[in-house]
Amino acid sequence: MRPLFFAVGPALLLASSLHAAPVAVAPPVAEKKPHFTVTHGDSLRDDYFWMREKTNPEVVKYLEAENAYADAVMDPTKPLQEQLYTEMLGRVKETDENVPSRKGGYYYYSRTEQGKQYAIQCRRKGSMDAPEDVMLDLNEMAKGHAFISIGDMEVSDDGNFVAYSTDTTGFRQYDLHVKDLRSGQTLADTAPRVTSVVWAADNNTIFYVQEDPVSKRSFQAFRHTLGSSNDAMVYEEKDELYDIFMSRTRNDAYIIMGATSSTTSEMWYLDATKPTGEFQSIAGRKEGREYYVDHAGGKFFIRTNDTGRNFRLVTAPVATPGVANWKEVVPQRDAVMLEDVDCFKNFYVLSEREKGVPTFQVVSMGDGRSHAISFPEPVYVAGGTGNREFDTNTFRFNYESFVTPPSVFDYDMKTRQRVLKKQQPVLGEYDPKKYRSEQLYATAKDGTKVPISIVYKIDPTEKTHPMNRPMLLLGYGSYGIPIDVSFASSRLSLLDRGMIYGIAHIRGGGEMGKKWHEDGRMMTKKNTFTDFIDCAQYMVDQGYTSKDKLAITGRSAGGLLMGAVLNMRPDLFHVALVGMPFVDVMNTMLDASLPLTVGEYLEWGNPNEKPAYDYMRTYSPYDNVKKQEYPITLVRTSFNDSQVMYWEPMKWVAKLRANKTGDEVLMLKTRLEAGGHGGASGRYDRLHDLAYEYAFILTQLGVARVPQ
């Protein structure tokens, strides 16, 4: 059994003021009601299956009991929570606006006002000196709602209308609305469960995609004429592995409709000036082949993996865009992942990733000559942003790192000059020279080198690297999504208390190309978990931290990671912060009626097939809980989460509590009213949530205040 609080060395102050008396509220004990599912001759026992009954009063009653217990445990940390909130808010410029982007004679931007939870979407005509036109004020729209989120927001070509979608529950089901920007009136035109929307060039026709109300699969596309109540379905995707979307090429010439699974895609195109026409397939559908489309110079630019998993770039004529007419422009390269292509009138920009680091290559449409955009730091994140216009030589991108705040640059693709348009202010006395980031490499059990990015505040008494410090290690490792080294001013509240913050770039993610993803999905998924364990062990073995000072965190699919490694190596970690965790893998993946399940077969496997079932059974966190000591753990979820249903963390905590030995704290904190998969929607609410989580981590690691 490990102590709840402990000393962390002379460089840090102990959280002695936070040592609480025994908690008066006992942790709730959930009732067991055995439920059995037999698959492939194997019987899965689920004592907490009843928790799926969302309308059952006992479900809410139990969640309220868990919240009461968590509140009692966290009550002594309230002063620290308030201190952290004040610190984090004190670094934020509350009244602020982003860099405007130009489109169709207007400058579009969003801004925030002190004391208001949400951004205000605005524009000005002709120049930023013109009068402001407020398109959408989410603060006004949020009145009467505890949650609000904007999905899509698209302005018609003539600038007269904005089509936008809103979610007011957190369940990520967005309703489409249309506002006349001349009169300020919201029109009667609306549609439920909309996942993407585009305008045709006539300024009177909208194409939108709708999701199934139960499975949440985006499967039907419609054409809507303003003022009409009879929307025409233009496509329905029958294959449950696929979702569809709508977009428009940057030059506005074509509307693109895509159907995508995790491994395959098909694209259709329609002349944006002919909204009543028929969508035409570009290259059909072939299992395992992905391709994505833009248009410039009278031809399609197509990014495809047909000759290799890291993608190549080809062009094709609009009249005959099939594979037979594809002309290679950039070949597939084993060491370089081609992640995206941005087409402009005179240039196109390749967004690539090499050795885990994003890069840009600018290519002339005229002569094909290219050059790279260089960056000053070895480890960073960069991506194109706000590039609304087609006929421009300016490429706008975001740049940031662990120590450099988010920065917006305009890059002249012809002269190669860059201009810093804005760097996000960090109020207070932030000095990036006081912090250091590093890229380390752990050796996985099969010999693979796994990158670890870390950041910490420099201590001049440490000659080589931080020694025996408390550390928070983040992991994700799914869907081929890279977890990059972004900046967060809130994180300074950890670093200034002497902590190390790190990201384990484990297999299953996309940091090192498509192979990195493939080596951590389906029947190789356990590489994700062992990689994380090997990264954590490396940080301990190298003396950066120790087992009793190591906290770990992951959310969603990263919550699956947390559940798996806590079962496998509970002795390696002292504290775990787990958010919206996908932990009930077998029960969820065996139930095709649940939202998103079928499409997930291509990431985790289909348990209706015995080899996949047997493999998934070996790591599913809920099914592998055992009688052993577990680290101090806080689990967070939302009752209205549509991505990972509330009952997964609820059941997991109940089972952990029934099986774990020792008296380490285990808490479940559920947002019962307002919140979804991403938590709270308001920026101040999100800061309060973060202060709560940081207070939990710091208290359990024994770190109270910033050393003087």
C-alpha angles and dihedrals in degrees: 000000000000124000118253093230130025143170118268102196138279095291091067133053120239121243091234092140088061097054101121132205114250110297111259094210115074118220111262119253114216122225115249118228107172116227123179132206117187117203127165088352092302120118119217113202115207114183093181102046088119090072089078089074097099094182093051107109089216090064094058090040091056093047090050089052090052090049091050091052092048091048091051092050092046096043094095089054095060094101090051091047090054091046091051093046091051091048094049095044089047090064093053125090095222097191104052145126135212127239110284119241122208126231130157096347095312132103110220124200143144128228140187132217127211112266095016120112100212142049123255116226112220145164140191126207120237098346142005088258091067122097116283119253112202107211100177128004106193091191089064093040091052094060109119091018129093090204136031134171134173117225110179128004117183128168121211118249093255091050094238101113139036121203112202140163130218138196117200099175106049092243091113094240106136127200118212121233135174125212127195102225092198096058099022090232123139109227128226090248108113142142133188130238096014118173102177138010138186136178125233118227093258091073088227104076128074126190115202140172123226129202129222110261093230109029093033089220113150098233113143131062122200139189115220128190115205111259093017126114095194107083115188119224108229098180142005122195109217099184109091091210091068137076124192132218140180128223140155130233115253091248088055091232098119141031111221123206117191136189114199140179125178091274109020140045141182126196131203129189137206129186103251090220091058105055094165092057128102124266112243124211114238101207108346123236128300123175112255095013120113126187135170129193145219131161135228138141093021095301141083120256108211127192108202143166095210094120100030142000095250092063133238133219123244135168129220136186115255094231094053108018098159124126093265089067099045113126117199116235102164119020126224111266124198093215098043128062114209100213103172146349125218113198123204132170096265104016143025127210124217115210105206139170124215125176088352095303124111118235137179127222116192114206128191115234088210106054104003094240113151142195136182127242107232127216131203101227129064094223121037144117125246134171141163115265139176094007096151099147126078102192099062139101091214121101113190120205141172120232130187143140139187089285104024116077119231108291130190118212132186109212121197103219091200103046094027091227120141128204124199105228096180142345114203107253118241105199121214125035102322112162115179090202089071092064133062133200126201139185113222131178127220121197112236122218091264093049098261115144109234118197121231120191117202137178130190143157112269117250109193091207090066106083102193111011140329112302127210096340128155110262140194113208120194126203138177116150106172144109092017089280114151117222103214132199099261126170124250121180089200089063090067087078087068098039094048088056090058099262127143116226118203144174121210106212094208129177116277090054126088104243095111101035135274095310089060088060095044092051090059105042138075110354093003095050094116089069085074092060098041090047090056092048090049091050092050091046090050092055089051095044092049090052098244089123141346135234093259091052099044121107122181133198141185138157135210105342084005085059088059086054091051093049092049097048092045088058093044102042111009089156092064097064134053101191134022128193109192124185129197090333124201094217106136092074101157099046092044098046092046091056109074091180092072120095115275096357102122095049089053092064088088092057103040105014134255109279090200083077109074100225090053092044093052093048096045089047089063095061108024101127096216093049095047100051107130143179102281142103115283128197123259103283140192117189121193130194144151126238090222097047109139098186100053111018115235092243094067095069090033093056093041093054091047091052093044091051091050093050111030119102124214126036103273111147117262118185137178116198115187127190097221102182116021122028145068139196090313094046122232121009101213118083094227091047090052090052091052089051091050092048088053092052095044091049089054093050096043094046094050090047091049096242113137114161142009108273112254 
